[in-house]
Amino acid sequence: MLTQVAASDGRFKLGRDVATGAGRLYDRATDPGETSDRRAELPGDRDRLAAALDAWIAAEHASSPERTVEDANRFEQRLRDLGYLQ
């Protein structure tokens, strides 16, 4: 089961803990190590990526309420390919 999800536009990345809803926004151009949370300083980027993430989550739940192990494995591999998992 996924514990974290993220949305990125290339420069900014918003990560969110699925269980708690807690999130962090990173400016990957100035903080490639993703160490400084910028949510408070960049509310426009935070809200834009949060809306995109919420829309993606809603679409995923609406289009496939039941997942197979094969689906989960493909999704996990895609996240690894994108660098979100190691």
C-alpha positions as CSV (number, residue, x, y, z in Angstrom):
1,M,0.0,0.0,0.0
2,L,1.3,3.5,-0.9
3,T,2.2,5.6,2.1
4,Q,3.2,8.7,0.1
5,V,2.2,10.4,-3.1
6,A,3.6,13.3,-4.9
7,A,2.9,15.8,-7.8
8,S,5.6,17.7,-9.7
9,D,5.8,20.2,-12.4
10,G,9.5,19.7,-13.0
11,R,10.6,22.5,-10.7
12,F,8.4,22.1,-7.7
13,K,7.4,18.8,-6.0
14,L,4.6,18.5,-3.5
15,G,4.8,15.2,-1.5
16,R,2.0,14.1,0.8
17,D,1.7,11.4,3.4
18,V,-1.4,9.4,2.5
19,A,-2.4,8.5,6.1
20,T,-2.0,11.9,7.7
21,G,-2.3,14.3,4.8
22,A,0.9,16.1,5.9
23,G,2.8,17.5,2.9
24,R,6.0,19.2,1.9
25,L,6.8,21.4,-1.0
26,Y,10.3,21.4,-2.5
27,D,11.8,23.8,-5.1
28,R,13.9,21.3,-6.9
29,A,15.8,24.0,-8.8
30,T,17.3,25.5,-5.7
31,D,17.0,22.5,-3.4
32,P,17.7,19.3,-5.4
33,G,18.2,17.3,-2.2
34,E,14.7,18.2,-1.1
35,T,15.6,19.4,2.4
36,S,13.6,22.6,2.8
37,D,9.8,22.7,3.0
38,R,8.6,25.8,1.0
39,R,4.8,25.4,1.5
40,A,4.4,28.6,3.6
41,E,6.6,30.6,1.3
42,L,5.0,29.5,-2.0
43,P,1.2,29.1,-1.4
44,G,0.4,29.5,-5.1
45,D,2.6,26.6,-6.1
46,R,1.5,24.6,-3.1
47,D,-2.2,25.0,-3.9
48,R,-1.7,24.4,-7.6
49,L,0.1,21.1,-7.1
50,A,-2.2,20.1,-4.3
51,A,-5.2,20.5,-6.6
52,A,-3.4,18.4,-9.3
53,L,-2.6,15.7,-6.8
54,D,-6.2,15.7,-5.4
55,A,-7.6,15.4,-9.0
56,W,-5.2,12.5,-9.7
57,I,-6.2,10.7,-6.5
58,A,-9.9,11.2,-7.2
59,A,-9.5,9.9,-10.8
60,E,-7.6,6.9,-9.7
61,H,-10.2,6.0,-7.1
62,A,-13.1,6.6,-9.6
63,S,-11.5,4.6,-12.5
64,S,-10.2,1.6,-10.6
65,P,-11.7,1.1,-7.1
66,E,-10.2,-2.4,-7.0
67,R,-6.5,-2.9,-7.7
68,T,-4.7,-6.1,-8.5
69,V,-1.2,-7.0,-7.2
70,E,-0.1,-6.6,-10.8
71,D,-1.4,-3.1,-11.0
72,A,0.3,-2.2,-7.7
73,N,3.6,-3.7,-9.0
74,R,3.4,-1.7,-12.2
75,F,2.6,1.5,-10.3
76,E,5.5,0.9,-7.9
77,Q,7.9,0.4,-10.8
78,R,6.7,3.6,-12.5
79,L,7.4,5.5,-9.3
80,R,10.9,3.9,-9.2
81,D,11.5,4.9,-12.8
82,L,10.5,8.5,-12.0
83,G,12.9,8.5,-9.0
84,Y,10.3,8.7,-6.3
85,L,11.2,5.3,-4.8
86,Q,14.5,3.6,-4.5
